Amino acid sequence: MKKVSPVWTVTLVGALLSTITIGDCLHGDEPAQDAGTKQVKVRDITLVVPAAWKSQPPSNNLRLAQFEIPAVGGDQEPAELSVFNFGGGATVEQQIDRWKGQFLPEKRVFSKEQGKIALGEYVLVDLSGTYKKSIGPPVLRKTVAVPGSRMMIAMIGTAKGTYFVKLVGLQATVSAAATDFRKSIGAPEKKPAEAEE
């Protein structure tokens, strides 16, 4: 019987470990993976995120996955990426109104785009200003105002349901992660902003 080379064994194990699986396996197209990234399967979708984004246990039972994104540019805390598929049955416009409501209206900047990616139809909302950050259990609805914040959230309609991918944190850190956020879902490069506020 032919022996398997130890080198090939290590290579195979390394390749298998490079993909992190959360929930069920994906069936369908996936965003392209580049060097320095990792694939993360979250039920019916696959994200491609930078290796530096640290996977964490979800902070509540509505989240399917969660990542910490290292702070940059003098920001004092990391940003956070979360994935969930509970939208409460709201329409796209109702979801957008809810997200806009997470920022104080004064000096709030808002834009949106929509299109089609390998995962399905998507709507991507970009908000910045003073974020009403949730503190404590979500059911208590307690918040604290955090100026200089930014949130990017993608609503993705797949054949098996709707998923939300949300990036939120201080402005410099989210802005530095914006391109990687778009790549994570396979969205095209950002077009000129179309402010709607």
C-alpha positions as CSV (number, residue, x, y, z in Angstrom):
1,M,0.0,0.0,0.0
2,K,1.3,3.4,-1.0
3,K,2.3,5.7,1.9
4,V,0.9,9.3,2.0
5,S,3.6,11.9,2.2
6,P,3.6,13.8,5.6
7,V,4.1,17.1,3.6
8,W,0.9,16.4,1.6
9,T,-1.0,15.5,4.8
10,V,0.0,18.7,6.5
11,T,-0.9,20.7,3.4
12,L,-4.3,19.1,3.2
13,V,-5.1,19.7,6.9
14,G,-4.0,23.3,6.6
15,A,-6.3,23.8,3.6
16,L,-9.2,22.3,5.5
17,L,-8.6,24.5,8.5
18,S,-8.5,27.7,6.4
19,T,-12.3,27.6,6.0
20,I,-14.4,28.4,9.1
21,T,-17.8,26.9,9.1
22,I,-20.7,28.4,11.2
23,G,-24.1,26.7,10.9
24,D,-25.1,24.7,7.7
25,C,-23.0,24.4,4.6
26,L,-23.6,26.7,1.7
27,H,-25.0,25.6,-1.6
28,G,-24.4,28.1,-4.5
29,D,-22.0,30.9,-5.5
30,E,-19.5,32.4,-3.1
31,P,-17.5,35.6,-3.0
32,A,-14.0,35.3,-4.3
33,Q,-11.3,34.6,-1.7
34,D,-8.0,36.5,-1.8
35,A,-4.7,36.0,0.1
36,G,-5.0,37.1,3.7
37,T,-8.7,36.3,3.9
38,K,-10.8,33.5,5.2
39,Q,-14.2,32.1,4.2
40,V,-16.9,32.0,6.8
41,K,-20.0,30.0,6.1
42,V,-23.1,31.3,8.0
43,R,-26.0,29.0,7.2
44,D,-26.9,29.7,3.5
45,I,-24.3,32.4,2.8
46,T,-20.5,32.6,2.7
47,L,-18.5,35.7,3.6
48,V,-14.9,36.3,2.7
49,V,-13.4,38.4,5.5
50,P,-9.8,39.5,6.4
51,A,-7.9,37.1,8.6
52,A,-7.4,39.9,11.1
53,W,-11.1,40.1,11.8
54,K,-11.4,38.1,15.0
55,S,-14.4,35.7,15.3
56,Q,-16.3,35.9,18.5
57,P,-19.2,34.1,20.1
58,P,-22.4,36.0,19.2
59,S,-23.4,38.4,22.0
60,N,-27.1,37.5,21.7
61,N,-29.2,34.7,20.3
62,L,-30.4,36.7,17.3
63,R,-26.9,36.8,15.8
64,L,-25.5,33.9,13.7
65,A,-21.9,35.2,13.7
66,Q,-19.9,38.1,15.1
67,F,-16.4,39.6,14.5
68,E,-14.2,42.1,16.1
69,I,-12.4,44.5,13.8
70,P,-9.2,46.1,15.2
71,A,-9.3,49.9,15.8
72,V,-7.3,52.2,13.6
73,G,-6.7,55.9,13.3
74,G,-6.8,56.8,17.0
75,D,-10.2,55.2,17.6
76,Q,-10.4,53.9,21.2
77,E,-12.4,50.8,20.5
78,P,-12.8,48.1,17.8
79,A,-15.6,48.0,15.3
80,E,-18.0,45.0,15.1
81,L,-19.4,42.9,12.3
82,S,-22.5,40.9,13.0
83,V,-24.6,38.6,10.8
84,F,-28.3,37.7,11.5
85,N,-31.4,36.7,9.5
86,F,-34.2,38.1,11.7
87,G,-35.8,41.1,10.3
88,G,-39.2,40.9,11.9
89,G,-41.0,40.7,8.6
90,A,-40.4,44.4,7.8
91,T,-40.2,45.7,4.3
92,V,-36.9,47.2,2.9
93,E,-38.1,50.7,3.6
94,Q,-39.1,49.8,7.1
95,Q,-35.7,48.3,7.7
96,I,-34.0,51.4,6.4
97,D,-36.2,53.7,8.6
98,R,-35.2,51.6,11.6
99,W,-31.5,51.8,10.8
100,K,-31.7,55.5,10.3
101,G,-33.4,55.7,13.7
102,Q,-30.3,54.3,15.3
103,F,-28.6,57.6,14.6
104,L,-29.6,61.0,15.9
105,P,-31.1,63.1,13.0
106,E,-28.7,66.0,13.6
107,K,-25.8,65.9,11.0
108,R,-26.8,62.3,10.1
109,V,-25.5,61.3,6.6
110,F,-27.2,58.5,4.8
111,S,-26.9,56.8,1.4
112,K,-28.0,53.5,-0.1
113,E,-27.4,51.3,-3.1
114,Q,-28.9,48.2,-4.4
115,G,-28.1,45.5,-7.0
116,K,-27.3,41.9,-7.5
117,I,-24.4,39.9,-6.2
118,A,-23.6,36.1,-6.2
119,L,-25.4,35.7,-2.9
120,G,-28.6,37.3,-4.2
121,E,-30.3,40.7,-4.4
122,Y,-28.9,43.2,-2.0
123,V,-29.5,46.7,-0.5
124,L,-26.5,48.4,1.2
125,V,-27.1,51.3,3.6
126,D,-24.3,53.6,4.8
127,L,-25.0,55.8,7.8
128,S,-22.7,58.1,9.8
129,G,-23.2,60.6,12.7
130,T,-24.1,60.1,16.3
131,Y,-25.0,56.4,16.8
132,K,-27.3,55.3,19.6
133,K,-25.3,52.3,20.7
134,S,-27.2,49.6,22.5
135,I,-26.1,48.8,26.0
136,G,-27.2,45.8,28.0
137,P,-29.8,43.2,26.9
138,P,-31.5,44.3,23.6
139,V,-34.9,43.8,25.3
140,L,-34.2,46.8,27.6
141,R,-33.6,49.1,24.6
142,K,-31.1,51.2,26.5
143,T,-28.6,53.2,24.4
144,V,-25.8,55.7,24.7
145,A,-25.0,58.4,22.2
146,V,-21.6,57.8,20.4
147,P,-20.6,60.7,18.1
148,G,-18.3,60.1,15.2
149,S,-19.8,56.7,14.3
150,R,-20.5,54.9,11.1
151,M,-22.6,51.9,10.2
152,M,-22.7,49.9,7.0
153,I,-25.4,47.2,6.7
154,A,-26.3,44.9,3.8
155,M,-29.7,43.3,3.5
156,I,-29.2,40.2,1.2
157,G,-32.1,38.3,-0.2
158,T,-31.2,34.6,-1.0
159,A,-33.3,31.7,-2.2
160,K,-33.4,30.5,1.4
161,G,-34.2,33.7,3.2
162,T,-32.9,37.2,4.0
163,Y,-29.6,37.8,5.7
164,F,-28.2,41.0,7.3
165,V,-24.5,41.8,7.5
166,K,-23.8,44.8,9.8
167,L,-20.6,46.7,10.4
168,V,-20.7,49.4,13.0
169,G,-18.1,51.3,15.0
170,L,-16.2,54.6,15.1
171,Q,-15.7,56.5,11.9
172,A,-12.0,55.8,11.2
173,T,-12.2,52.1,11.8
174,V,-15.3,51.5,9.8
175,S,-14.0,53.6,7.0
176,A,-10.8,51.6,6.9
177,A,-12.8,48.4,6.8
178,A,-15.4,49.6,4.3
179,T,-13.7,48.1,1.2
180,D,-13.2,44.8,3.0
181,F,-16.9,44.9,4.1
182,R,-18.0,45.2,0.5
183,K,-15.6,42.4,-0.6
184,S,-17.0,40.2,2.2
185,I,-20.4,40.0,0.5
186,G,-19.1,40.2,-3.1
187,A,-20.4,43.7,-3.7
188,P,-18.9,45.9,-6.4
189,E,-16.6,48.8,-5.7
190,K,-18.3,51.8,-4.3
191,K,-19.9,54.2,-6.8
192,P,-20.1,57.9,-6.2
193,A,-22.2,58.5,-3.1
194,E,-25.9,59.3,-3.6
195,A,-26.8,61.1,-0.4
196,E,-30.5,61.0,0.4
197,E,-30.6,62.9,3.7
